[in-house]
């Protein structure tokens, strides 16, 4: 990864739809999640445009967690970084402002 400068994080501790992480341009560098619920979904947006979506496996029987690192300079959003978490217990979004 060639990113230089400060990296920020945003913790998600409950489900939410269209919630703002950072209001401005940013690069999404990675996503960590933990699930102890039924099958869930994580969606990341550039304002209202979906830029990343993943279905999280069922964690009701066996808790699961994973870290997804985006290659290169990550996923660029130009307007504002937002998220939707559905049936995912916890997550952390790593990003760089600007």
C-alpha positions in Angstrom: 0.0 0.0 0.0 1.4 3.4 -0.9 -0.8 5.5 1.4 1.1 8.1 3.4 -0.2 10.2 6.2 -2.7 9.7 9.0 -5.2 6.9 9.0 -8.6 7.2 10.8 -10.9 4.6 12.1 -14.6 4.5 12.7 -16.3 1.9 15.0 -19.7 0.6 14.2 -21.4 -1.0 17.2 -25.0 -1.3 16.0 -26.9 -1.7 12.8 -27.4 1.5 10.8 -28.5 2.6 7.4 -26.8 5.4 5.4 -24.9 6.6 8.4 -22.0 9.1 7.8 -18.5 8.1 8.7 -16.7 11.1 7.3 -18.2 14.1 5.4 -15.7 14.8 2.6 -13.3 12.9 0.2 -11.7 9.8 1.7 -10.0 6.5 0.8 -11.4 3.3 2.4 -8.4 1.2 3.4 -10.0 -1.7 5.2 -13.0 -3.2 7.0 -13.0 -5.4 10.1 -16.1 -7.1 11.2 -17.4 -9.5 13.8 -20.7 -11.3 13.6 -22.7 -13.3 16.1 -26.0 -12.8 14.4 -27.7 -14.2 11.3 -26.3 -13.6 7.8 -25.7 -9.8 7.5 -24.5 -7.2 5.0 -22.0 -4.4 5.0 -22.4 -1.7 2.4 -20.1 1.4 2.0 -21.1 4.4 -0.1 -19.8 7.5 -1.7 -22.8 9.6 -0.5 -25.6 7.5 -2.0 -23.5 5.5 -4.6 -22.6 2.0 -3.4 -18.9 1.4 -3.7 -18.5 -1.8 -1.7 -20.9 -4.5 -0.6 -20.3 -7.8 1.1 -22.5 -10.5 2.6 -21.3 -11.6 6.1 -21.7 -15.3 6.9 -24.1 -16.5 9.6 -22.4 -16.1 13.0 -25.3 -17.2 15.1 -23.9 -20.7 15.6 -20.2 -19.9 15.5 -18.9 -16.3 15.8 -17.0 -15.2 12.8 -14.7 -12.2 12.2 -12.5 -11.1 9.3 -10.4 -8.2 8.1 -10.6 -7.1 4.5 -7.8 -4.9 3.3 -8.3 -3.1 0.0 -5.3 -3.2 -2.4 -3.3 -0.2 -3.7 -4.7 3.1 -2.5 -8.0 1.7 -1.3 -11.5 2.7 -2.6 -11.8 6.4 -3.2 -15.0 8.3 -2.3 -15.3 11.9 -3.5 -18.3 13.3 -1.5 -18.8 11.5 1.8 -18.1 8.1 3.3 -21.2 6.4 4.6 -22.2 2.9 5.7 -25.0 0.5 6.1 -24.6 -2.5 8.5 -27.4 -5.1 8.6 -27.2 -7.9 11.2 -23.5 -7.4 11.8 -22.6 -7.0 15.5 -19.5 -4.9 15.3 -17.2 -3.4 12.7 -14.3 -0.9 12.2 -13.7 1.0 9.0 -10.2 2.2 8.4 -9.9 5.2 6.1 -7.8 8.2 5.1 -9.3 11.7 4.9 -8.7 13.7 1.7 
